[in-house]
Amino acid sequence: MRATAFLVATLTVVACGTSSPPPYEPLRQATRQEIPGAFGYDLVPVGDFRPNVDPSRIWPDLAGAGTGSEVSVTLAEVVHTTDGVDWGPSWVFFTNDLCYFTAKGDYVSPSRAGESDGCRPRNMFVQVVDASSGELLAVFEAYDVDLTWLPERLGTPAQVARSTRFQ
């Protein structure tokens, strides 16, 4: 009886100690972080949530893919406590230097928007995609004043400046 109890306890310890780390560990948001110029939207860590959708499969279908624009991605919840918004867990893509877009997500010519140059490096196009279903949840603008903002991710290094890292 004691031998059986010892064997069960040993197997439990071994099984718990050999579990694999959650997928996409380096891409996970590490801390609560404000999205600059997004008027109250924050990124929040998702804990041990395991996504069903690979971000590298989502990216080619999103606005900005293939344009050479700078992009960062993180696995996080996007919240806005005042408005009661909670999108997550989600893949959140930040693309710099994209043109203005309409409420429907269509790009708008800068001249039609009354601007001489609507495509500015400091503009960030934020796309929030459900990490379980791949459904696009939200699209909004943000603003990176000094072109240094990046999501605070768990990975080492936390983020390679201005490169897309999916693995």
C-alpha positions as CSV (number, residue, x, y, z in Angstrom):
1,M,0.0,0.0,0.0
2,R,2.8,2.4,0.9
3,A,4.6,1.5,-2.3
4,T,1.5,2.3,-4.4
5,A,1.0,5.7,-2.6
6,F,4.7,6.5,-3.1
7,L,4.5,5.6,-6.8
8,V,1.4,7.7,-7.4
9,A,3.0,10.7,-5.6
10,T,6.2,10.3,-7.6
11,L,4.4,10.1,-10.9
12,T,2.4,13.2,-10.0
13,V,5.5,15.2,-9.2
14,V,7.2,14.0,-12.4
15,A,4.2,14.8,-14.6
16,C,3.8,18.2,-13.1
17,G,7.5,19.0,-13.5
18,T,7.6,18.0,-17.2
19,S,4.7,20.0,-18.5
20,S,5.6,22.0,-21.6
21,P,5.6,25.8,-21.4
22,P,2.5,27.5,-22.8
23,P,2.8,28.1,-26.6
24,Y,3.9,31.5,-27.8
25,E,5.5,32.3,-24.4
26,P,7.8,35.1,-25.8
27,L,4.8,36.8,-27.4
28,R,2.8,37.1,-24.2
29,Q,2.1,40.5,-22.7
30,A,4.2,40.7,-19.5
31,T,2.5,43.6,-17.7
32,R,-0.5,45.9,-17.8
33,Q,0.5,48.6,-20.3
34,E,-1.2,51.6,-21.8
35,I,-1.4,51.8,-25.6
36,P,-0.1,55.3,-26.3
37,G,-2.5,57.7,-28.0
38,A,-5.4,55.3,-27.8
39,F,-7.3,57.2,-25.2
40,G,-7.6,54.7,-22.4
41,Y,-7.0,51.3,-24.1
42,D,-4.6,49.0,-22.1
43,L,-2.9,45.7,-22.8
44,V,-3.4,43.1,-20.0
45,P,-1.6,39.8,-19.6
46,V,-3.7,36.6,-20.4
47,G,-2.1,34.3,-17.8
48,D,-1.8,30.7,-19.0
49,F,-4.3,31.0,-21.8
50,R,-3.3,28.8,-24.8
51,P,-4.3,30.3,-28.1
52,N,-6.0,28.2,-30.8
53,V,-4.9,30.4,-33.7
54,D,-1.3,31.0,-34.8
55,P,-0.5,34.7,-35.3
56,S,1.6,34.0,-38.3
57,R,-1.5,32.6,-40.1
58,I,-3.6,35.7,-39.2
59,W,-1.1,38.4,-40.2
60,P,-1.1,37.9,-44.0
61,D,-4.9,38.7,-44.1
62,L,-4.6,41.9,-42.1
63,A,-4.2,45.4,-43.3
64,G,-0.5,46.3,-43.6
65,A,0.8,42.8,-44.3
66,G,3.2,42.8,-47.2
67,T,3.5,46.6,-47.2
68,G,6.9,46.8,-45.5
69,S,5.4,48.7,-42.6
70,E,6.8,48.1,-39.2
71,V,4.7,45.7,-37.0
72,S,4.7,44.3,-33.5
73,V,2.5,41.6,-32.0
74,T,1.5,40.5,-28.5
75,L,-0.9,38.1,-26.9
76,A,-3.0,40.1,-24.5
77,E,-6.4,41.3,-23.5
78,V,-7.3,44.8,-24.7
79,V,-9.4,46.6,-22.1
80,H,-10.9,50.1,-21.7
81,T,-12.3,50.3,-18.2
82,T,-14.4,53.5,-18.8
83,D,-16.1,52.1,-21.9
84,G,-16.4,48.5,-20.5
85,V,-14.4,47.0,-23.4
86,D,-12.7,43.7,-22.9
87,W,-11.3,42.0,-26.0
88,G,-9.4,39.0,-25.2
89,P,-7.5,36.9,-25.1
90,S,-6.3,38.3,-28.4
91,W,-3.5,38.7,-30.8
92,V,-2.8,42.5,-30.9
93,F,-1.0,43.8,-34.0
94,F,0.6,47.2,-34.0
95,T,1.6,48.5,-37.4
96,N,3.3,51.9,-37.8
97,D,3.2,54.2,-40.8
98,L,-0.2,53.2,-42.3
99,C,-2.6,55.7,-43.9
100,Y,-5.8,56.8,-42.2
101,F,-8.8,54.5,-42.4
102,T,-12.6,54.9,-42.2
103,A,-14.8,53.5,-39.5
104,K,-15.3,50.5,-41.8
105,G,-11.6,49.8,-41.9
106,D,-11.1,51.0,-45.5
107,Y,-8.0,53.1,-46.2
108,V,-8.7,56.8,-47.1
109,S,-6.5,58.9,-49.4
110,P,-4.8,61.6,-47.3
111,S,-6.0,64.3,-49.7
112,R,-9.6,63.2,-49.2
113,A,-9.0,63.4,-45.4
114,G,-7.8,67.0,-45.8
115,E,-4.2,66.1,-45.0
116,S,-1.1,66.5,-47.2
117,D,0.4,63.3,-45.7
118,G,-1.8,60.9,-43.8
119,C,0.8,58.2,-43.7
120,R,3.1,59.1,-40.9
121,P,5.5,56.8,-39.0
122,R,4.1,57.8,-35.6
123,N,0.6,56.6,-36.5
124,M,-0.1,53.1,-35.2
125,F,-2.8,51.0,-36.7
126,V,-4.0,48.5,-34.0
127,Q,-5.8,45.3,-35.0
128,V,-7.2,43.0,-32.3
129,V,-7.9,39.4,-33.3
130,D,-9.5,36.8,-31.1
131,A,-6.8,34.2,-30.3
132,S,-9.3,31.4,-30.1
133,S,-11.3,31.9,-33.3
134,G,-9.2,34.2,-35.5
135,E,-12.1,36.7,-35.7
136,L,-11.2,40.4,-36.1
137,L,-12.6,42.1,-33.0
138,A,-11.4,45.7,-33.3
139,V,-9.4,48.2,-35.3
140,F,-8.4,51.5,-33.9
141,E,-5.6,54.2,-34.1
142,A,-2.9,54.9,-31.6
143,Y,0.1,57.3,-31.7
144,D,3.7,56.6,-30.9
145,V,5.2,60.0,-30.1
146,D,8.9,59.1,-30.2
147,L,8.8,55.9,-32.3
148,T,10.1,53.8,-29.4
149,W,6.9,52.2,-28.0
150,L,6.7,48.4,-28.0
151,P,4.5,46.0,-26.2
152,E,6.1,44.7,-23.0
153,R,6.4,41.0,-23.8
154,L,7.7,38.0,-21.8
155,G,10.2,37.0,-24.5
156,T,14.0,37.5,-24.4
157,P,14.6,39.9,-25.9
158,A,11.2,41.3,-25.0
159,Q,10.8,42.6,-28.6
160,V,13.1,43.2,-31.5
161,A,12.5,46.8,-32.4
162,R,10.2,47.1,-35.4
163,S,10.2,43.5,-36.6
164,T,7.5,41.0,-36.7
165,R,8.3,38.0,-34.4
166,F,5.9,35.2,-34.3
167,Q,8.1,32.5,-32.8
